[in-house]
Amino acid sequence: MLKNRVIPFGYCMKNGEITTEPKEVYAVATIFSEYLNGKSLLQIAKLMESEKIRYNSDSDHWNKKHGQADHRK
């Protein structure tokens, strides 16, 4: 049985191939850099919104939980 797979943030499907999405690659690099420089997750979320980087196609709203892994099972 086939499963629908979610393509991770920073990647997209083009011509049947998974490839990087330049604006999202920039966002990922910025998120890591800002976090390592001591910014809070909330500050980073506000930065992403101010730069008009969408979290997904349904929402341009970021929150501090978007940057965290969900370890609940």
Phi and psi in degrees as GROMACS dihedral restraints (atoms count N, CA, C in turn):
[ dihedral_restraints ]
;  ai    aj    ak    al  type     phi  dphi    fc
    3     4     5     6     1   -77.9    20    10
    4     5     6     7     1   145.2    20    10
    6     7     8     9     1  -113.5    20    10
    7     8     9    10     1   146.2    20    10
    9    10    11    12     1   -78.3    20    10
   10    11    12    13     1   130.4    20    10
   12    13    14    15     1  -109.2    20    10
   13    14    15    16     1   146.0    20    10
   15    16    17    18     1   -95.0    20    10
   16    17    18    19     1   128.2    20    10
   18    19    20    21     1   -83.5    20    10
   19    20    21    22     1   127.1    20    10
   21    22    23    24     1   -61.6    20    10
   22    23    24    25     1   153.2    20    10
   24    25    26    27     1   -56.1    20    10
   25    26    27    28     1   133.1    20    10
   27    28    29    30     1   106.3    20    10
   28    29    30    31     1    -9.5    20    10
   30    31    32    33     1  -128.2    20    10
   31    32    33    34     1   160.3    20    10
   33    34    35    36     1  -151.0    20    10
   34    35    36    37     1   170.1    20    10
   36    37    38    39     1  -103.8    20    10
   37    38    39    40     1   122.5    20    10
   39    40    41    42     1  -133.4    20    10
   40    41    42    43     1   125.8    20    10
   42    43    44    45     1    52.9    20    10
   43    44    45    46     1    39.3    20    10
   45    46    47    48     1    77.0    20    10
   46    47    48    49     1     6.1    20    10
   48    49    50    51     1  -118.5    20    10
   49    50    51    52     1   143.1    20    10
   51    52    53    54     1   -82.7    20    10
   52    53    54    55     1   126.8    20    10
   54    55    56    57     1  -140.7    20    10
   55    56    57    58     1   170.3    20    10
   57    58    59    60     1   -78.1    20    10
   58    59    60    61     1   150.2    20    10
   60    61    62    63     1  -105.9    20    10
   61    62    63    64     1   107.1    20    10
   63    64    65    66     1   -50.6    20    10
   64    65    66    67     1   -45.3    20    10
   66    67    68    69     1   -65.4    20    10
   67    68    69    70     1   -37.6    20    10
   69    70    71    72     1   -73.6    20    10
   70    71    72    73     1   -34.2    20    10
   72    73    74    75     1   -61.4    20    10
   73    74    75    76     1   -43.2    20    10
   75    76    77    78     1   -58.6    20    10
   76    77    78    79     1   -44.0    20    10
   78    79    80    81     1   -61.9    20    10
   79    80    81    82     1   -45.2    20    10
   81    82    83    84     1   -61.2    20    10
   82    83    84    85     1   -46.2    20    10
   84    85    86    87     1   -62.5    20    10
   85    86    87    88     1   -40.5    20    10
   87    88    89    90     1   -66.6    20    10
   88    89    90    91     1   -42.9    20    10
   90    91    92    93     1   -58.6    20    10
   91    92    93    94     1   -49.0    20    10
   93    94    95    96     1   -62.4    20    10
   94    95    96    97     1   -44.9    20    10
   96    97    98    99     1   -62.0    20    10
   97    98    99   100     1   -47.8    20    10
   99   100   101   102     1   -64.0    20    10
  100   101   102   103     1   -39.9    20    10
  102   103   104   105     1   -63.7    20    10
  103   104   105   106     1   -44.2    20    10
  105   106   107   108     1   -66.4    20    10
  106   107   108   109     1   -24.5    20    10
  108   109   110   111     1   -86.3    20    10
  109   110   111   112     1     6.7    20    10
  111   112   113   114     1    96.4    20    10
  112   113   114   115     1     5.1    20    10
  114   115   116   117     1   -71.6    20    10
  115   116   117   118     1   146.7    20    10
  117   118   119   120     1   -77.9    20    10
  118   119   120   121     1   163.0    20    10
  120   121   122   123     1   -63.0    20    10
  121   122   123   124     1   -35.7    20    10
  123   124   125   126     1   -65.5    20    10
  124   125   126   127     1   -42.6    20    10
  126   127   128   129     1   -61.9    20    10
  127   128   129   130     1   -39.8    20    10
  129   130   131   132     1   -67.4    20    10
  130   131   132   133     1   -41.5    20    10
  132   133   134   135     1   -59.7    20    10
  133   134   135   136     1   -43.5    20    10
  135   136   137   138     1   -64.5    20    10
  136   137   138   139     1   -36.7    20    10
  138   139   140   141     1   -63.1    20    10
  139   140   141   142     1   -44.7    20    10
  141   142   143   144     1   -61.9    20    10
  142   143   144   145     1   -40.9    20    10
  144   145   146   147     1   -66.2    20    10
  145   146   147   148     1   -40.7    20    10
  147   148   149   150     1   -66.9    20    10
  148   149   150   151     1   -26.7    20    10
  150   151   152   153     1   -92.5    20    10
  151   152   153   154     1     7.3    20    10
  153   154   155   156     1    59.2    20    10
  154   155   156   157     1    36.1    20    10
  156   157   158   159     1   -94.8    20    10
  157   158   159   160     1   116.8    20    10
  159   160   161   162     1   -76.0    20    10
  160   161   162   163     1   139.7    20    10
  162   163   164   165     1   -71.4    20    10
  163   164   165   166     1   -41.8    20    10
  165   166   167   168     1  -155.2    20    10
  166   167   168   169     1   178.0    20    10
  168   169   170   171     1   -68.2    20    10
  169   170   171   172     1   -18.5    20    10
  171   172   173   174     1   -91.1    20    10
  172   173   174   175     1   -17.6    20    10
  174   175   176   177     1  -151.7    20    10
  175   176   177   178     1   137.4    20    10
  177   178   179   180     1  -100.9    20    10
  178   179   180   181     1     6.7    20    10
  180   181   182   183     1   -87.0    20    10
  181   182   183   184     1   128.5    20    10
  183   184   185   186     1  -106.6    20    10
  184   185   186   187     1   153.3    20    10
  186   187   188   189     1  -141.8    20    10
  187   188   189   190     1   168.8    20    10
  189   190   191   192     1   -63.9    20    10
  190   191   192   193     1   -19.6    20    10
  192   193   194   195     1   -77.2    20    10
  193   194   195   196     1   -20.1    20    10
  195   196   197   198     1   -63.1    20    10
  196   197   198   199     1   -24.1    20    10
  198   199   200   201     1   -91.8    20    10
  199   200   201   202     1     3.7    20    10
  201   202   203   204     1  -112.8    20    10
  202   203   204   205     1   146.5    20    10
  204   205   206   207     1   -75.9    20    10
  205   206   207   208     1   147.2    20    10
  207   208   209   210     1   -95.9    20    10
  208   209   210   211     1   109.1    20    10
  210   211   212   213     1   -96.2    20    10
  211   212   213   214     1     5.9    20    10
  213   214   215   216     1   -73.7    20    10
  214   215   216   217     1   142.3    20    10
